[in-house]
């Protein structure tokens, strides 16, 4: 600690000296949920004008802030709410000047250079301040999506994942690594892992998504954004409740941290002096949609199943008024939002394999109810006792999302807001390997956020935010009569008393060679509680502004997975006929209570070195301790030397996973140089870089509930069904007894935080007042990245179930050319387009069962183009009848075109000499084409099985990692809308949205298991492969249409 104190004191001393040694022109800092404005005032000769009166007014609320220009002729306003503003400047002997139509977006740091002319106050000048804001303060790379795009873009599912992808460097997850809500994130930003993005709503943490099966996941540690059961974003904020958002993708300031990926800041809407609101309903029906490509290829063709969507709701905002008691105009505002969804969602036909009728009839009586719980075959039986089954189906989902925000001007210097939101959602799905199993998942999310902004003086401002969020995910499964199945209660057949074991699970699997079919009945829950406190103070002095802040976050969960979990697995029809299983597996898990804390302080210095050059200097200090437990001792972990199995033993109960590191200092640097200052032709050169730490807590969650002392497993090879009570009623020995009957986790004693070195160089060119073009080179290198490896010691106490080794020693590399074109709404047209050409390399991404081999990462997407545009057709001067037909039309479009993600091919699993288990990969056969082009299969292309061979035993294959590719993606969405004026501000809008209007088939998951009958072929369309978000709302599905009516005032 003495060294830490020395380093910290030296940095503060350096900042203190810098504070008084640089000139006299102030700048300000914008916070994640706010904006800032600096005004510099000179006369026509260029001389600064001190003591000028400056007033900024929010034109939506009429709230004002006042200041005067200092000796440098400048003044600043910080922590402004993103909104529309007007600025008024006056000075004796000079003509007054008014700047109208100033738009401040979330995270903006805008500078205005004003010139006052000699004259009287009556000779006032009004200037239009509209136009794009060019970043002239730091070296960060970011993109703002404003309210106009949020309101008008065709959004599938009214969820804004599609808008996030407009940012250069943002890619979806690979279709090869689909996931579920709470398990992993949905986006990789500039090559970072999907669990390395930080989401905030109104300036507070929104990474509050737990996994619904009660087991630990990345969401348990606060590494995944909140989401509904359908994977939509209403748990963050509903579309009609969203003002705008900003995605910062590289080299952001010291204020931002905890994750090295994207920083996604969402700002909710507030009430204004004008009462405004909406009522809406979005409808969908299968009659308007195309059939899924795989449905069209079945024999006979599988027809579409029912699709019914009713997405309805409304908003209401305005000043708070209590008749005869209180009028809140200019000081008290409220905004209410509600969205409800009732959905019946179609699913494409999926071919699975079920017990043949002959196997059902010949099986022992005790197994027949289990076999009959599968659907009845629809195809010819195979020799192994299985038969194909294919049928499309529909499933219900629902959602209710409510939000209330209250804003209050307490005094001329103090403002506060409070927001409460409640989102409840549920959805049903069918298990791919047992379609008569219907799984119900539920997600609830409650948030409470309080924010207070204080102007302590003209030079000092403070912003304080506090949040509490409670979320719960749960899952349950049962069986129905789908496809002719006969429902049965597995728990009862296994002899488990549901009253005694309400969270028990019972399963039955047919894992015949090349086929994995199973049914499971289970139930699990995971409540999670998160609190977040942020405080920042901005101090303007001379030519610079110093911002100091701190943030604290704590997330705790109760993990209650299904227990006991009893499964019987049969590996052949012979075993079924004899009622001799390959194995009966019993897993008993205790409830665990992990808790994670994160703390950071930062100091940020913005320096106006000259009228052209701005510097951004910062330092962030992060402390991310290992997880703790709120209700019981920590899980046991392994200590000793992994290279010497005889030295391995369990550490004493309560031993922390690793020792907290305190030297996590992250310097940041940004430079912005204005090369050309002519309005409408500005050229800005920017460069930035720094160190960005990750929390390092994602993978440690898996030790809770899965390890020795919290988990016990029984394996009964060759057992009959059902298992005997003595086999099922396992207990968890505590302290554990060797040899251990559960896996154990090993952490390095001094596990250091992963971090990423980021840098970028960019040039931004204004193309008139409304357009800019930005070209950037963005690079990053990941260091000490987390990884897991399975270790199987040949001897010793851990030889039965092995050890999971957690390490932080791998690296990654990302390099990209990024181009962004942006046009603010002008003459009816608004455009945001981006292109990303990149290469991402690492040592394994998240594939814990694969050897750490440097190669293309799972997120390696070479080419990615995104375009969004909205156009309001001009009003023509025509007759009343023609005008009624042709006026008030608008067109909105969204285009995505990208290359293909890598496909990692699976061979056999081997055990290395050090006990590590890994897939050995495949050998590449020389002079054989890697791809085959075959008419009639998905995409008319597959990976050629003949191009590969299984390597010799205990040897790695020579095929490069992730060198083969799946399919690219091209999709055009279109929306046509027309407004019908009714009276004054009241109008009715009709809207028709078409997703994948060209019905271009986009294929997703490629079957990667060598030796399988579908090896190298796409088995699903893209929308069914990406996971998390409901397939109906994902990109890459068949053409789908949505109609809506919206009444707004």
N, C-alpha and C positions, 0 to 999 in steps of 0.2 A: 503493500500500500504506500510506503513512502515515495516510491518512484512515481506512482500514479498521481499523488498530490503534487509532486514537483512538475510533472508534465502539464497538469491542469492549470496550475498557478502560472506557469510560463505562457500558456495560451491566453489566459485572461489578461495577463500583463501586456502581451503583444496587441490584443484588441484595444486595451485601454490607451496604449500609446498611439495606435492608429486613429483612435477616436478624436484625438486632439491635434494630430499632426497633419491631417488632410484638410482640404479647403472648406468652403462654406455653403455648398449647395446640397440640400437634402434629397434623399430618395427614400422610398418606403418599400415595405415587403408585403406581398399578398399571402394570405393563408390559404389552406386547401379549400375552405368553404367560403372565402371572401375575395375581395379585389382591393386594389389600391390605385391611387392617382396622385401623380406629382405634377405641379404646375410651375413653370419657370416663366418669369415676366421681364421683358426688356422694352426699351423704347426703340424708335426707328433707327437709332445709331448703334444699337447693340448694347447699350449700357443697361445694367440691371436696375430694376425699380423696386426699392424696398418699401415696406409698410403699406402695400396695396391690400385692399380688402377683398377677400376671396370667399365666395359662398358656393357650396355645392348642394344641389337639391335633388332628391329622389323624386322624379316626376310621377311615379306611381303612388307615392304615399305623402308627398309634400314635406317629408322630413328633411331638415337642413343640418349641415355642419359648417361652421365658420372658422376662418383662419386669416392670418395676415402674412404677407411675404416677408421673409427675414432680410438680413443684410445682403444675402446672396441673390435676392429677388425671387426666391422660391418658397413654396410651401407644399405640404403633403397631407393626404387623407388616407388613413389605413383602415383595415377591417370593414370595408364597405360591402354591403350586400350586393351580389350580382343583380343588376337592374338597369333601368334607363335613368340618365341624369342630365341635369343642366347646370352649367357653371357660370357664375357672374363675378366679374372683376371690376373694381372701381378704384380710382386714385385721383385726388384733387389735381386739377390742371390737365387731366387726360380724359379722353372719351371713354365712357363705359364700354365694356365688351361682354357679350353673352354668347356662350357656346351651347347650342341645343343638340339633342339627339346623340348624346354620348352613351354608348353601350359598354357596360363593364361586365365581362363574363367571369365565371368562377376561375379563380387563380390568376386573373389579369393583374399586371403591374404596368399601368399606362402612364406615359409621359406626354404632357402638352407644352409646347413652346408658344407663348403668346407675345404679341407685339402691340403695345398701346400707342395710340397716336395722340399728339397734343390736341386738346380741345376741351369742351365742356361736357358735363354729364348728360346734357340733353342730346348731344351728338353720339348716341349709343350705336354700337355696331353688333349685329347678330351674325354668327357664323354657324354653319352646319357641321357638327362634330361626328357625323356618322362615318362609317368606314371600318375597315379591319384594323385590329390592333397588332402591330408588329412587335415582337419581343426584342427590346433593346437593352435589357437589364442583365441577363445571365445566359448561360450556355445550355439550358435544358431543352429537351425535345418533347413537345406535347401537342395535343390536338383537342380542340373544344368542339363539342356537338351542342348546338344551341337549341332553344325552345322551338324554333321553326322546324328544324329537322325532326326533333322529338315528336312534334305534333303531326307531321305530315308524311314522314317516310312510311312505306308499307312495312309494318312490323308483324312478323308471323308470331301469333300467340300474344301480341301486345307485350312482348318481352324484348329488351333492348340489347341482347347479345349481338345482334346484327350491326347495331350502330357502333359498338365497341371495336368491331373489326375494321372500321374505317381508318383507324390509326395505323400508320406504317409500322411494321414490325410485329403486329399482333396476328397470331394464327390460332386456329382451333386446336384441340387435341387431335392426335392421330386417330383415325378409325380403328387402328390396331390396338389402341389402349383405352377403349371406352370405359367409363366409370359411372358411378351413381352419385346422387346428391350427398355431399359431405365427405366423400372419399377422396376426391381430387378436384382440382380446378378445371375450368373449361378452356383457358387461354394460356398460351406461352407468349411472353412479351420479350422480344429480342433475344430469343434462345434460352430464356430462363425457364425453370420448371413451373408447371402449372400451379403448384402450391406456393409460389413465391410472389404473388400479387397481393397488394394491400387495397382493400375497398373501404371507403369512408362515405357516410351520409351525413350531411350537415357538419362535417368536420370531426366526426367520431367514428370509431372502429365499427365495421360492418362485417368482419370475418367471423361470423357466428353461425356456422352450419355444422351440426353433428351428424353422424352416420345413423341411419334408421335401424340397423340391426343390433344396436347396443354394444357393438365392438369398437375398439379404438380405430381411429382413422386420422388423416391429416386435419379434418375438420375439428377433431377433439382438441387440437393445440391452437386453434384459431388461425388456420392457414388457408381456409376456403370461405368464399363469400356465402352469405345467407341466401337460401333459395327455397322455393316452394316444393311440394312433393312432385310437381310436374317439371321441376328444374327451371321455372320461370323466375323473373326478377322482382315480382311484387313484394317479396320479403325484404328487398332492399328499399324499393320505392315503386309505386305504380306509375305507369306512363303519364297519366293525367295529373299526377302529383309531382312530377319531375320538372324542374325549371331548366336545367342543363347539366352537363357533366364534362369533365376534363380528364383525359388520359395522359399522364406523364410517363414516357417510356424510357428515357435515358438521361443520366447526368443531372438529376434534379437536386434541389438545394438541400441543406442539412436539416431543414424542417421535416423532411420526409425520410422514413426509414422503416425498420422492422423487416422489410422484404426488399430484395434487390430487383424484383420484376417491375410490373406496371404499378403506378399509383393512380387509382381510379377514384376521383372525387365527384360525388353526386350532391347536387343542391336542390332542396325541395322548394315548392312554390309557397308564396305568402299571399295574404290578402292585400288589397290596395284600397284606395279611397273610392274606387268605382266598384259597385257590386257586380260580380261576374261569375258565371257558372256554366255548366254543361249537363246534359242528359244524353246518354249514348247507349247503343245496342249494336253489337257486331255478331252477325249470323253466318253460319256455315252449314252446308248440306252436301252429302256425298253426290247428289245429282249434279253438282257443279264441278266435281273433281275428276281427275283422270285416275285410272287404275294403276296400282303398283306394278313395276316391270315384272317382278317375280310372280305376281298373280296371273299375269298374261301368259306365262310360260308353263303353267301347270296343265295337265290333261285330265279332265276337261279344264278350261279356263276358270279360274276362281274369280267369282264376281266380287265387286266391292261390298263390304259390309257397311252397316249404318254409320253415318257420321252426322252428329247434331251438335252444334255449338251455339250457345247463347251467352255472350260476354257483355255484361250490362253494368251500368253504374252512372256516376255523376260527380260533379264538383260544385262547390259553392264557396266564394271568397268575397271579403269586403271588410269595411270597418265594423267594429263592435258598437252596436247601438242598443240601448235599453230605453224604450220610449219614456219620455218625461224624467228620466233619471240620469242617463249618461250618453254622450255622443263621442265616440272614439275616433272621429275623423282626424287624420294627421298623426295619431298616436297609438291607437289600439286596432289590431287587425286579426282576422281569423280566416283560416282556409281549411275546408273539409273536403275529403276525397273518399269515395267508395267504389270498389270494383268487385263484381261477382262473376263467377264463371260456372256454367253447367255444361259439361262436355261428354259426349259419347264419341270415342275415338276409334277409328278403324285400324286394324293391324294387318299387315300383309301376310299372306299364307306362308307358313314355315313348315318345311318337311322335317319331321322328327320320326323316330322309330319307337314302336310300342310292342309289347308282347303279342305274338301272333295268336290267333284263335286256338290253334292246336296246342300251343304251350300253355295257354290258360286252362284248357280242358284237361290236360294231362298232369298239371302241377298238383302237388299235395293240397288238400283242402285248406290248410292253414295259410297257404300262400295265395290261393285264388282271389280272396278279396283285395289283396294288394295288387295283383296283376290286373284285375278288372277295374281298378281305380284309374288306370290309364285309358285314354280314348281308344275306340275300336278302330282297327286298321282300315285304311282306305285303299291299300295297294296289295300286291302279291307278296306273300311271306318269303323271307330269306331262309337259307338253310340253317342259320344260327338261332332260329326261334323268334326273331324279330320281324316286324313288318312295317312298311312306311305308313305314315299318317300325315295328311296335309289339309288344313282348313283355315280360312280367314275368320276373323272375329272382331268384335268391338268391345271396348271397355269404358267404364264411366270414370270421370274425374270431376272435382269441384274445388272452388276457391272462393274465399271471401277476404278482401283486404280493405281495411279502414285506416284512415289517417286524419289527425286533427293537429293543426299548427296554430299557435297563438303568438303574435308579435306585439311587444309593448315598448313604447318610448317612455321610460320612467322619468327621466329628466332630459334636459338638452344635451347631457353628456353620457347618459347611460341608457342602453337598449338591452332588452332581453327577448328571448323566444323560448317556447317550450313546444315540443312535438311528441305526440303519442301515436304509435301505430300498432295494429293488430292484424296479423295475416294467418288465416287458417286454411289448410289445403289437404286434399286427400286424392289418391289415385289408385287404380287397380291395374295389375299386370299379370301376365301368365308366364310361368317359368318355361324357358325355351326347350329344356330337355324333358319336360313333363307338362304338357299344355292343359291338363285338367287341374293343375295346381294354380289357384288364384291367390295372388299376393296383394295385400292392402297396405299401403304406406300412408302415414300421416305426418304432417309437419305443422308446427305452430311457432309463431315468432312474435314476441311482444317487445317493443322498444320504447324507451323514455329518454328524451334528450333535452337538456337545458343548456342554453348559451347566454352569456352576458358579455357585452362589449362596452368598455368604458374608455372615454377620453379623459385621461388624467390631467392632461395639459395639451397645449398646442403641439408639443414635441413628443409626448408619451401617450401611448394607447395600450390597452390590455384586452385580450380576448380569452375567455374561460369557457370550456365545454365539459360537461359531464354526462355520461350515458350509462344506462343499465338495460341489458337485454336478456330476456329469458326465452329460450327456444327448446322445443321437445320434438324428437323424431321417434316414431314407433313403426313397427312392422308386425304383420301377422299373416299367416297363410292357412288355407283350408282347401278342400276339394269340392268340385261340382260335377255336373253330368255332361260337361262339354265333350262333344265328339262321341257320345254314347257311353262315357265313363260311368261307373257306379260309385258314388261318393262313399267314403268310409272314414272313420276316425282312427288315424294311425296310433294316437296315444293310447286309445282303448285296446287296440289289438296288441300293442306292446306291453300292456299291463301297467301303464303309467297313470296315476291318479291326477287328473287335471286340477282338482281342488287343492291338492297338496303341492303340486308343482305347476303353478299357473304359467310359468315361462318355459315349460319343457318343450322339447323338439323331438320328433320321431321321423325317420326317413327310410326310404327303401330305394336302392339303386341297382340298375342293370348295366354294369360296366363291361359289356362284352368287347372283344377285340375291335377297336375302331369305332365303338359306339358308347356314348355316355348318356344314359337315360335314367331319370330319378324323379321322385316325388318326396316332398318334405312338408310336415306340418310344424309350424313354430310360431313364436311370439317373442318380441324384444322391444325395449324402450331405451332412450337416452335423453334425459333432460340436461340442459346446459345453461349456465349462468355466466354472463360476461359483464364486466364493468370497465369503464374507460374514463380517465380524467386527463384533459389537455389544458395547458395554460401557456400563453405566449405574450410577451411584452415587446412592443416596438418603440425604439427611442431614436428620434431624428436629431441630428446635430451636424451642422456644417454640410459638407459634401457627402455625408454618409448616413446610413441608418443601421442601427444595431438591433438585432432581434434575438431575444433569449427566450427559450421555452423548455418545457418538460412535458413528458407524457408517461402515463402509467396505465397498463392494461392487465387484467386478471380474468382468466377463463377457467371455470371448474365444471366438471361433468360427473354424472353418475352413469357408469356403464353396466347395463344389466342385460347381457346376451342370453339367448336361450340356454337353459340348463335344467336338467341334464339333456344332452344332445345325443340321441341314440340312432344309429344308422346301421343297416345291414346291407352289405354289398355282395352281389352275385356276379361272377365273371363269365358264366356260360349257361346255356340252357340245361346242360347236364347237372350243374350245381343246383339250378332251380328245381329240376325234377326230383333230385335227391334231398332237397332242403339242406344243402351244405353250402354255406356262404364262403366267399373268399375271405371275408372278415366281418365281424361285428365290431363296431366302433362306438365307444361310449366316451363322451367328453363332458366333464363337469367343470363349471367355471363360477367363481365367486364374483360378487358385485365389487367393482372397484371405483375409486373416486379420484381421478387425476386432476391436478390443478396446475396451471401455467401462469407465470408472471413475466411481464416485460416492462422494462424501465429505460427511459432515454432522456438525456438533456442535450440541448444543441445551442449553438451560438452562430448567428448568420450575420455577415457584414456586407452591405451593399454600398459600393463606393462609386461615386460619379467622378472618375479621374479627370475627365475633360468633357466638353460638350459632345464629343463623339464616342468616347470610350467609357464603358461601364465594367466594373469588376464585381464579381460575387464570390465571397470567401466564406467558408463555413467549416465547422467541426461538429460532429455528432458523436456522442458517447452512448453506447448501448450495453445494457446488462440483461442477459437472458438466462436465468438460472435453470438448472435441470428441473423437471417436474416434481411436484410434491403431491401429497395425498391429504384430502380434507377429512377423511373419516377412519382411516386405518393405516397400517404401516405400508411403506413402499414395497413393490414387488422385490423378491430376491433377485440378485444379479450374480454373475460369475466373476470370480477374481482368480488371478494366476496367469501363467504363461500359456497362450494358445499353442505354442510350439511344443509344449511338454504336457500332454494330457494328465499325467500323474499329479501335476501341480494345481490342477483346476479344482476349485471348490466354491461353495456359495459364500458370499460375503455376509456379514452379520445383518440381521433384520434391520430395516430402516436405513441402510446405506444409500446415500445419494448416488444417482447413476453416474455422475461425474462432478468434478469440482467446478464451481462457477469461475469463469474468466472475467477479469475486470479491465483488461487492456484493449477493449474493442473501440478504438478511436477511428472515426471515418472522416477524413478531410474531404472537402468538396471545393471545386474551383470552376468558375464560369466567367467567360469573357464575351462581351458584345461590343462590336465596333461598327459605327454607322459610317459606311463608306460614301454614301450618297444621301443627301438630306432633302432634295427637292420633293415636295408633297406629291404623292402619286407615283413617284419614281424612286422611292427609298431603297437603298441596298444595305443590308445588315449582314455582317460576318460574325459568326458565333462559334465558340469552342467551349467544351466543358469536359469535366472528368472528375473521378473521385472513387472512393471506396464505399461499398454498399453491403452491409452485413445482412445475413439471413438470421432467423430466430434460432435455427439449429434444433428445433424441438419436434419436427414433423414425425420422424420415424420412431422416436422414443415412445410415442403413444402406444405402440404395439406391445410393449412389455406389460401393459396393464391388461389383466384378464387372460393373457396367453402364456403365462410363464409359470415356472415352479413356484409353488406356494399359493397360487391363485387358480391353478388349472390342474386337472388330473385326467388322464386318458387311459382307457382300457382297450386293448386290442385282443380280439378273440377269433383267431384264425380257424376256419373250418367249423364255425358254430352254426347252429340251427336257428331258425326264426320261430318264435320270438326269443330274444335273449332272456336268460333266467333273471329273477329279481336280484340275486346275489351279484350278477354281472353288471346290472344297471345301477345299483345303489352304491356307487363309488363315493368315497369321501376324499377330501383334500387334506393331506397331512400337513400340519403346521406346528412346529417346524418340519420341513420336508425330510423324507427318509430316502437315502440313497439305496440302490440306483433310482434315479428320478424318472417319474412317469409323465413328464411334460417337458417341453423345450425350455431352455434358459437363454437369457440375454447377456451379452458381454459388451460393455462400453469401455473405451479408453478412459483412464482416470482423469486425464486432462483433455477431454474432448473440446476442441476449439471451434468457435463459430465459423460456419461457412461464410465466404464473402466473394464479391464480384468486383473486379476492376472494370470501370466503364469509362468510355471516352467518345466524343463525337466532334465533328467539324461540319458546319453547315453554312449555307448562304441563302438568304431570303430576299427575294426581289419583289417589290410592289409593281403590279401591272395596272396602274390606275388606282383610284381610291378604294375600289371594292374587291380587288383580286391580288393574290400573292402566289408566288411559286417558290417552294423551298426544296433545296437539294442537300441531302445530308449523307455523310459517312458515319456509321455507328458501329462501334466495336465493343466487345466485352470479353473478359477472361474470368471464368469461375475458378475459385480456389477452395480447397478443403471441403469439397462438396460431400454431402452425406451419401452413404451407400450401405447396403446390407449384404451379407454373404452368409449362406447356410454352411455350418461346419458340422461334420459328422465324425467325431472321434471314434477310432476303431476300438478303443478300450476305455475303461473308466466309468465314472458315475453318470456321464452324460451321453454315453454311446447309444442308448436306445432312442432318444428323441432329439438329440443334437443341440447345437448352440447357434443362436443367431448373433452374428458379429456385426456391431454397429461401428462404422468408421467414418472419417471425414478427410479422406486423402485424395479423392479424384479431382480432375480438372475439366474445364470445358472452354470452348472458344466459339465466338460468334462475330461475324463480319457482314455488314450489309450496306448496300446503296439504297437510300430511301428518297422518294420523290413525292411531294405533296402539293396539290393545287387546291386553293380555297378561294371561293367567291362568296362574299356575303350577299344577302338578298338585295338585288339591285335590278330595276326594270323587270321585276317579276321572276328573275332567275337566281337560284342559289345552288352552288356546286361544291362538293368536297370529294376529291379523288386522290388516291394514293397508290404507289407501286413500290414493292419491296423485292430486292434481289439479294439473296442472303445464302450463307452457308453456316450450318451449326454442327459442331463436332464435340463429342464428349466420350466418356468411358462407361456408358451403360445406361444413361438416363435414369429410369426407375426399375429396370429389369433386374431384380435381386437374384434371380436364378441363373443369370448369365454371367459368364466370365467378364472381367473388366478389360475390355478390348477397345482401344481408341478407334473411333469411326464416326460415321454420320449419326447424329443424335436422332431420337424418335421424333423430334420437332423440326427436322431439317427440311424445310419447305423452300425450294430455290426461287420460285417466282410466285408473286401474289399481287393481284390487282383488285382494287375496290373503288367503286364509284357510286355516289349518291347525288341526285339532282332533283330539284323541284322547280316547277315553272307555272306561274300564273298567267294565263293567256290575257293579252291586252283587251281592254274594252274598246269596241268599235263604235263610231258615231253612226248608228243605223236606226231604222225605224223601231217603233215600240215592239212590234211582233218579233222581228229578227233579233233585236237586242235581248228580249226575254229568253230566246232560245240559245243565244251564243255567249252571253255574258256570264262571268263568275265561274268559268271552268279552269281547272288546274290539273297538271300532270306531275306525278312523282315516280321516280324510277331508282332502282337499286341493282347494280351489276357486280357480280363476283366472278373472277376467273383466276384459278390458281393451278399450280402443278400438283404433283403426286407426293404423298408421304412415303417414307421408307417402310419396308416390310421385313421384320426379323424372322428368319426361318428357324423352326425348332427341330432338333434331332433328338438323340437319346440323352439321358442324364447320366453323368459320370461322377465319381468321387475322386478328387485329386489326392496326391500324397499327403497334403496337409489337412485332409479331412473335409475340404470345401466341396460342396455339391454344386454342380453347374451343368447347364446344357452344353454339349460339345459342339453344336453347330453342324454344318454339313461341308463336305468337300465339293469343290467346283470341278465338274468334268470338262476337260479341254475340248475345244472345237465343237461344242454343242450349243445351239442357241438358247439363251436364258428364257426367252418368251416364245410361246406358241400362239399363233393366230388361228382361232377356230370359230367358224360361224355358228351362231346359236347359243353360245355360252355367254355369261354376263360380260359385256364390253367386247366380245369377240376376241378375248385375249386371256391367257393364263400363264403363270410361271411354269416353265417346263420341268416336270419331275425328272426327265432323263438328263437334265443338266447338272444334277446333284447326286451325291452318293453319301452313305453313312461312313464316317471316318472309322479307322481301327479303334478298338477298345482303348479307353483311357488316353485318347488323343483328341486335340481340337481340330475342327475342320478348317480348311484353308479358304473357304468362301468369306469374303470381307463382310464385316458387320453392316447391316442395313444398306446393302448396295442395290437390292432389287426394290422396285417401286410398285405401288398400287395404281390407282386411277386418279387423274386430276378432277377438277370440279368447275363447272360453268353454270351459272344460274342468273336469270334476269327476272326481277320482280317489277311489277308495274301497278300503279294506283291511279285511278281517274276519279276526280271529285268535282262536285258542283255545289255552290252555296245558293240558297234561295232566300233573299232578304224578306223578312216579314214586316217588322216595324222597328224603327230606331236601330238599336244594337242587336235585336233578336233576329236570328237567322237559322235556317235548317240546312244542314249539309248532308248530301248523299255521297257515298264513297263506295267504289268497287276496287278491291285489291286482288291481284293475281300473282301468286307465288310460283316461280318456275313457269312463267307463262308459255315458254317454248316446249315445255314437257320434256326437257333434255334428261335422259336417264343418267344419274350420277351414282357410281357404285362405290361401296365402302370396304367393309372388312374382307380381307383376303385370308382364306384358310391356310395357316402357316405350318401345319403339322405334317412333316414328311412321312409318307406312307399312307396317309388318309386318302379316301377316294376323291375328295374335293381339293386336294393339295393344289395351291397356287391359283384357285378360282375365287372370285368374289361370291360371297354367299348372302350378302345383304346390300340393300341400297344405302347410300351414305347417311340418310336421315335416321336409319335404324342402327347405325354403327357408332355414332359419336357419343351416345350416352348422355346422362344428366338431364338434358332438356328432352321433353316429350317428342317422339318421332314426328308427330303431326306438325310441330312447330320448328323442327330442325331444318337446316338447309339440306338440299340434296334429295328431297322427296319428289313424288309426282306432282303435276300441276294441281294447285288447290286455289279456290276462290273464296273471298270473304266479302260480304256486303254489310254496310253499316249506315245508320242514320244517327245524326248528332244535332241536337238542339243546343244552341249556345248563345250567350248574351254577355 
